[in-house]
Amino acid sequence: MSKPVPINLVPHAAMLEGSREFLRMWAKPDGPMSCFIDPAKLGADPFLFGMALADAVRHGARAWAQAVNMPVGHIEERIWEGLDAERAKPTDTPRDADAPADEDVITYAKPGGLN
């Protein structure tokens, strides 16, 4: 198995100073996605995770629009459509990181404890 190659954040080190990573995600080509979440990095209220996901949609729309030269509004709308579709009919079942491997699930990292 090859090692995952992270996004190069070295050019953004100054901007990230003092920050805490709370989410990593990977997608297999035409396959399942895996995400590792550490809620302790955000705090006890999951509302903050919701805010982070909404921010990620807007930032993702901007990045996607730049990559494919399309209007940000259209891209953001498509992202929200995907979120709504997944909420209405989930395509996976979450599991703990130490559970037996299953290609059709999202993986969650066990938190170190919430404050």
Backbone torsions as a table, in degrees:
resi	resn	phi	psi	omega
1	MET	NA	133.9	179.5
2	SER	-82.6	152.0	-178.8
3	LYS	-76.4	137.8	176.5
4	PRO	-61.9	141.1	179.2
5	VAL	-102.0	113.4	-178.2
6	PRO	-73.4	159.2	172.8
7	ILE	-66.2	135.6	-178.7
8	ASN	-72.5	110.7	179.7
9	LEU	-102.8	1.3	-178.6
10	VAL	-54.0	-43.6	179.8
11	PRO	-64.5	-13.6	-176.2
12	HIS	-110.6	15.5	-175.1
13	ALA	-55.7	-43.8	-178.6
14	ALA	-63.5	-41.4	180.0
15	MET	-65.5	-33.6	-176.2
16	LEU	-88.1	-5.3	-178.0
17	GLU	-54.9	128.7	-179.5
18	GLY	84.2	-3.6	-179.9
19	SER	-83.7	163.4	176.0
20	ARG	-126.4	131.2	176.5
21	GLU	-76.6	131.2	179.4
22	PHE	-124.8	-7.1	-176.4
23	LEU	-149.5	136.1	168.9
24	ARG	-133.6	140.9	-179.8
25	MET	-135.3	145.4	175.4
26	TRP	-135.7	151.5	176.4
27	ALA	-133.0	134.9	172.7
28	LYS	-87.0	147.1	178.2
29	PRO	-55.8	122.5	180.0
30	ASP	53.1	30.3	-177.5
31	GLY	-137.3	-163.4	-175.8
32	PRO	-72.9	163.9	175.0
33	MET	-109.8	149.9	175.4
34	SER	-123.6	136.3	175.2
35	CYS	-134.3	142.2	178.8
36	PHE	-116.8	122.3	-173.4
37	ILE	-123.3	133.3	173.8
38	ASP	-118.2	92.0	-176.9
39	PRO	-61.1	-25.0	-179.0
40	ALA	-60.4	-25.4	-179.2
41	LYS	-72.8	-18.7	179.3
42	LEU	-102.6	-27.5	-177.7
43	GLY	116.0	-179.3	-171.3
44	ALA	-73.8	-23.9	-174.5
45	ASP	-91.4	114.4	-179.8
46	PRO	-65.5	-12.0	174.7
47	PHE	-53.5	-38.1	-179.5
48	LEU	-64.8	-34.5	176.7
49	PHE	-66.0	-40.4	176.1
50	GLY	-60.2	-43.2	177.6
51	MET	-62.1	-41.6	179.7
52	ALA	-63.4	-40.4	179.5
53	LEU	-65.7	-40.2	177.3
54	ALA	-63.6	-41.2	175.6
55	ASP	-60.9	-41.6	-179.9
56	ALA	-62.1	-36.5	177.7
57	VAL	-61.7	-47.3	-178.4
58	ARG	-66.2	-43.4	178.2
59	HIS	-66.5	-39.4	178.6
60	GLY	-63.3	-40.3	179.0
61	ALA	-62.3	-41.3	179.5
62	ARG	-65.1	-45.5	179.6
63	ALA	-63.4	-44.3	-179.0
64	TRP	-63.7	-44.1	-180.0
65	ALA	-60.1	-41.0	177.7
66	GLN	-66.0	-38.5	-177.1
67	ALA	-69.5	-33.4	-175.8
68	VAL	-113.9	5.5	177.9
69	ASN	54.4	54.5	177.3
70	MET	-129.2	162.4	-179.8
71	PRO	-63.9	136.7	-179.5
72	VAL	-58.0	-41.6	-178.3
73	GLY	-58.2	-43.0	179.0
74	HIS	-64.4	-44.5	-179.3
75	ILE	-64.1	-45.3	179.6
76	GLU	-61.2	-40.2	178.1
77	GLU	-59.9	-43.0	179.2
78	ARG	-64.8	-38.4	177.8
79	ILE	-63.1	-46.3	178.4
80	TRP	-62.7	-36.8	176.6
81	GLU	-60.8	-41.3	177.6
82	GLY	-63.8	-42.0	177.3
83	LEU	-62.8	-45.0	179.1
84	ASP	-62.2	-41.2	179.2
85	ALA	-63.2	-42.4	-179.7
86	GLU	-69.0	-36.3	176.6
87	ARG	-65.2	-40.4	-177.5
88	ALA	-70.8	-35.1	-177.0
89	LYS	-147.1	85.6	-177.7
90	PRO	-57.4	141.6	179.9
91	THR	-103.1	7.1	-177.5
92	ASP	-151.1	173.4	177.6
93	THR	-129.8	118.6	179.2
94	PRO	-62.2	151.3	175.8
95	ARG	-149.3	164.1	176.7
96	ASP	-75.0	154.9	-178.3
97	ALA	-61.9	-27.8	-177.8
98	ASP	-94.1	6.8	176.5
99	ALA	-74.8	159.8	177.5
100	PRO	-56.5	143.6	-177.5
101	ALA	-62.0	139.0	177.5
102	ASP	-148.4	122.1	-174.2
103	GLU	-68.0	-11.7	-174.5
104	ASP	-106.5	28.4	-177.8
105	VAL	-135.7	159.3	170.9
106	ILE	-88.6	144.9	-179.8
107	THR	-108.4	133.0	178.3
108	TYR	-112.2	135.0	174.5
109	ALA	-77.9	143.0	177.4
110	LYS	-72.8	129.9	-179.6
111	PRO	-70.2	152.8	177.2
112	GLY	-77.9	-0.2	-178.5
113	GLY	118.4	143.2	179.9
114	LEU	-100.5	145.8	178.3
115	ASN	-82.0	NA	NA
